Structure formats: C-alpha cells, structure tokens
Amino acid sequence: MISTPKRRRFQYSLATLFTMITAFGIVCGLFWIHHRVDGRDWMLKLLSERGALTGNVVSEESAPKLPFLWATFGARPIGVIVLADDAFTEEELAEISVLFPESSIQRRTYFDMPGTGMGR
C-alpha cells in the first residue's frame, strides 16, 4: 500500500503574528489620520459656506503646532476661527474644536463680525 504524504499547513511564529498585527495597526492609523485631515478640509468648506472667518498665522514662530502626521498629510494650521453665534449647533462646535485643536474659536453675533461693516 502506498502512503500519501501529509499536507503541510503554513506555520507562523508568534513574532510573525505580532509583526502582522503591528503592520495592520499602522496602516489603519494612517488611514484614520488621512480621514481626519479630509474632515478638516470638509469643515473648512462648511465654515466658509456659513460665513465663518478663519485666520492663518502670520509668522512661523507664532504658528500653532499641529500633530506631525497631520502636517505630513497636508493639514495647515488655522490660528483663529470666528463663528457667528447662531450659525452652528453645540454638536458642530464640539466637532470643530476636535478637528482644529490648535485654533482659538470665537463666537460673535453677526454685528460684531469683522468685515460686516456693522459694528455697534
């Protein structure tokens, strides 16, 4: 009787498993950072549509610092965000503060907004 050879399964060591899990985590983290930077771009468009004013920094010394990987993915630091009082809900304000941790967020009435020509 002829014996058939046993089929060998792939065998991985524990170190290989940890390496694969780490690589998967890094890839997921990079996708998450890219998602956050895209969220910042989307929120900047929404801010401009609703009449908010954003101000960039003038000098590099006074520039607010962004996380390194956010800057690598193209996020620009925003120094000041001026919002009209009634244009955003509390949930949206919380989202803005999460997406722009480096910014000073100010809420003003429409008449106090710079550039409206209607100061009190």
Long-range contacts (C-beta under 8 A, 24 or more apart in sequence): 30-69, 33-69, 33-70, 33-73, 34-73, 36-70, 36-99, 37-70, 37-73, 37-74, 37-75, 39-99, 40-70, 40-75, 40-99, 40-100, 43-95, 43-96, 43-99, 43-100, 44-78, 47-81, 47-83, 47-96, 50-84, 50-87, 50-88, 51-84, 51-87, 51-113, 52-81, 52-82, 52-83, 52-84, 52-87, 52-88, 53-80, 53-81, 53-82, 53-113, 53-114, 53-115, 54-78, 54-80, 54-81, 54-82, 55-79, 55-80, 55-81, 55-82, 64-102, 64-103, 65-102, 66-102, 77-102, 78-102, 78-103, 79-103, 79-104, 80-104, 80-106, 81-105, 81-106, 82-106, 82-108, 82-113, 82-114, 83-107, 83-108, 84-108, 84-109, 84-110, 84-113, 85-109, 85-110
